[in-house]
Amino acid sequence: MPARNPRTPTGPGASATLADVARGAGVSKTTASDALRGHGRVSDATRRAVLDTARRLGYTPNRSARSLRTSVTDTIALHIPEFLTSAEYYMSFVFGVAEQAARAGLNVTLVSSGRLPQADGLILCDPMPDNPVVDQLMTAGLPVVTAERYGGDSRPTGVIWSDHETSLTELLDHLRARGARRPALIASDSAADWALTLQHTYDRWCAQHGVQRLLRKAPFGSSPEVLRGVVGELLAEAPETDAIVCAADGAAAAVLPEIRSAGRVVGEDLLLASCVDSLAMRTAEPPITSIDLRPRHMGAECVRLLCEILAGETPRGTTRTLAIDMIVRASTDS
């Protein structure tokens, strides 16, 4: 009897699976799924290889099984912090979600309360464990993919997150290499995982380098006036501060006037950086060194993972890391 080819379905009524197609084309299941659906960053050559393999193996998507796994409303729900909908990061994230959902043939509905509309799954951006709406949504019974990790008791179905510890460490090391010895962190008082990670990373870095902490907190979603007040107090209380890292979206550009009014020159006697890149960082004078969190790509990856989980192509509990990068500009490299 000839040996069974593990790449070829066998037996009465056997049919090829997505895993068979992926193996036959020499790609991952995610790439094979993207190629078959006509979305994702797949080259023309790879897409042709996947389609040819699917035809050769007689692969047919199990749409009836998918219909049972989902309620086939062709809709996903999205929740973001409501009072931050004007922030560039969150708007870019929403566009990423909408674009990827459209490629997958899905509608997107925004959720502002704990009551869900008819939907197949849910995406939560920066979920905070002390938010009762988030707590309700996490236990609503739908598959949930979170953008960044969730610190509450419930476990999401999938997670897309970024390594903020490594990125902030790289940024602080950069400031030190540029001569900074007393860097301060203007943190958010949010309970979101990314905010807490930034504070813990800053504390650890200061301890490792024998540097006294200069940590100040501002309320989540603070106005420019509040942020300027925090920085003004910092510079008055600790005039030896030679670098400031702002955690929140837009905060570094907002505090520039306060720094100048204190007689400091950004890029010369005081370095300035942001943990979130944005148009305001790129167009500031001087342009501000920032960490590019790639929010549009983050939104798209959340939808992609949710679709894979709904289709049974990726196991529940999957966590993926989205790469982020530091962009050095004149505020720390004059």
N, C-alpha and C positions, 0 to 999 in steps of 0.2 A: 504494500500500500504506500503511495507516495506521501511524503511528509506534508503536513498541513502548512500552508503559507499563512503566517499570522496576520498578514496584511490583507488577506482575502476572506470575506465572510463565507462561512460554510454552514451546511445543515439545512433541513427543510424550512423554506420560507426565510432563510437568513438574509439580512440586508446590511449594507454598509452603514457604519456610524460616522459621526463627525471625526472621531478619533482615528478611524481607518483612513479617511481622506487626508487628515493631517499627516499621518505617518507616511502614506503613499506619496505625498507631495514634499515631504521633508521639512514641514513647518510646524509651528505650534498650533494647538486647537484654536487659540484666539485669532491667529492670523488666518487660519482656514475659515473660521466663522466670518471674519471681516470680508474676506475675498468672496465668499458665497453670497453675502448680503449686499455687497457692493459699497461698503463704507470702510472707514479706517484708513490708516496710512499704509497701503499695500501697493507695491510696485506693479506695473502692468505685467511684467514677466511672471511674478509670483502669482498674481490673480489668474493668469492663463494656466499656470501649472496646477493650481488648485481646482479650477473648473474642469480641466482635462482629466484630472484624477477622479473627480466626482462622477464625471460621465463614464469613465472606464469601470469604476466600481459599482455604478448604478445607485449612487447615493441619492436618497430623497429625504428632505427634512421632515421630521416627524411632527407635523403641524397639529395633529390631534392630541399628541402628548403634550405639546406646548400649550394648547388650549386648556388642558386640564390643570396644568401647573399654574397658569395665570387665569385671570378672569376675562382675558382678551378684551379689555376696555380700550386697549391701544393708547393708554394714558398713564403717565407717571406723574407723581406729585413731588413738589419741591418746596422745601422750607429753608429760608435764610433769616438771620436776625433782622426783624422788621424795621427797626429804627436805623439800620445801616444800608438800606437799599440804594442810597445815593453814592455810597463809597465805590471807588473805581474797581477794587478787587471783587466785590460782590456782583457788580454789574457785568464784569468780564466773565465771572463764573457762570452767571445766568445765561449769557450768550453761548458759552461753551456747551451748557446743558441743552439749550434749545437747538443748536446746530446739530449736535450728535443725535438728539432725539428725532429730528426731522429726517436725518439719514436713515434711521432705523424705522421710519414710518410711525412714530409715536407722537402724541400730543403731550404738552406739559401744562400742568396747572399749579399755580402758587398756593401754598397753604399758610394761613396766618393764625390759625387756631388749632386746637387739638382735635377738631372734627375733620375727618378726611372725606374728600369726595370719592366717587368711584375711581379707583386707580389700581394698576397692577403692582406697583412698587413705589418706593419713596426714597428721595435723596435729601439728606440733611447736611447743610453746610455749617461748619464750625459749631457742632452741637454742644451746648453747655449743660452740665448735669443739674445745675440749680434752676433751670428754666422749666416751669411746669408744662408748657406747650411741648417742649422737646420730650419730656418724660412721657406724656400722653402718646405722642407719635411713635416713640420707640416701642411702646407696648400695644400698638393698634392692631397687630396681627399681620401686617404686610411685610414683605422683604424690604429691608432698609440698608441702603449704602450711605456711609457717612464720608464727607470730605473732612479729613483729619479724624483722629481717634476720639472716642466718646468715653468720658471718665465716670459715667454713672453705672448703675448696677446691671442694666440691660446690655445685651451684646448685639451689635449690629450684624446684619447678614453678610456685609462686605465693607471693606475700608480702603480708601485711597488716602495716603498720608505722605507728608514730606518730612525729611530729616532736619528739623529746625535746630537740633542740638549741634550737628556738624556744621551747618551753615553759619550759625551765630559764632561758634568757636573760630571758624575761618575768618569771619569779619573782625572779631576782637584781636586775633593774631595779626591781621592786616594793620589794624590801628596801632598796635604795639610796635610793629615793624616801621611804622611811619613816625614813631617817637612818642606816642601817647602812653602816659603812665598812670593817669587817673581818669579812666573812661567811666562815664555814667550811663545808666540805662533808664530811660523813661518807659516804664512798663504799663501794660493795661491791667486793670483790676479784674479782668474777666476770668472766669473759671474754665474757659476753653482750654483744651489740651495744649495748643500751640503757645498760648500766653503763659501757662505755667511752665512749659518746657523752656521758654526763653529765660524766665527768671531763675530757674534751677541751673541752667547752663551758665548764666552770668555769675551766679554765686560760686559755682564750681571753678570757673575760670579765674575769678578773683582770688580764691583760696589757693589755687595752684601757683599763681604768680605773686603771691604775697601782696596783693593790691587791696586797699580798703574799698569796701562796697560803697558805691554812690547810686543807690537804687531809689527811684521815685516812681509812684504810681499815679495814673490818671484814670478817671472813670471810663469804662468802655464806651466808645462813641463820643468822647469829649469834643467840645467846640474848640476852634482855634484859640479863643480867648482863654479858656481853661488851660489848654496846653502851654500857652505862652506864660501864664501865671506860674505853672509848675516849673518851667525852665528858669524863669526869673528868680524864683526862690532858690533853686538849686545853685545858680551862679552867685547869688548873694551869700549863701551859706557856705559854699565850697568853691571859692574863686580859683582854687588850684585845678579845677576840672579842665582837662585838655581834650576831651572827646565826649560826644553825646551820641548815643544810639537810641533812636525812637522806634518803639515796637509797632505802633498803630499806623494804619494806612493814612498817608497824607500828613502825619504829625511833624515829620522833619522839616518839610517846606513851610508848615504853618508857624514854626517857632523861629524861623530866620529873623524876622523883625526884632524879636526879643533879644536874640543873641547880639545883633548889631547895636541895639540900644544899650547893651551892657559894655559896649566898647570892644567887643571881641570880633576877630576877623576869621570867618569860616574858611578852612583850607590852609590857614597860616598858624595862628595861635590856638585855634580850636577846630578839631575835626568833627564832621557831622555825617551820620549815616542813618539809614532806614532799614527796618526788617521787612518792608513791603515796597516793591518798586511800583511806580505809577507815572503818569504823564507829569504830575507836579514835581516829581524828583528829577525827571529828564529835562524839564524846562526851567528849573530853579536857577538862580544866579548866586553862587556857582551851582552847576549840576551836582546832585547828591548821590553818593555811593549807596547802593541798595541791593537787597536780595530779591531776585526775580522769582516770585512764587508760581508763575505761569498759571494764573487762575482760569483762563479760557481752556487750557489743556486739562486742568484739574476737573472742570465741569464735564468735559467730554469723556474723560476716563471714568468718572462716576457713572455716567449713563451706560458706557460700554460694559462695565462690570455688572451693573444691575441687569442689563439685557442678557448677559451670559448666564447669570444665576437663574433668571426667570426661565430661560430655555433649557436649563439643566446641563449646560456645557461647562460650568465652573462650579466647584463645590461651595456650599455655604461656609462662611467663616474666612473666606479668602481675603488677604490683606496685600495690597500692592503699594510700592513706594514710587512717588513721582519726584524725579530729579529737579532740584532748584539750584540756581547759580547766583554768585555774587558778581555784581557789575560795578567796577571801580570807576569813580568819576572824580572831578576836580575837588570836591569837598573834602576828600581825604588824600588826594594825590596831586597837589599843586606843585 
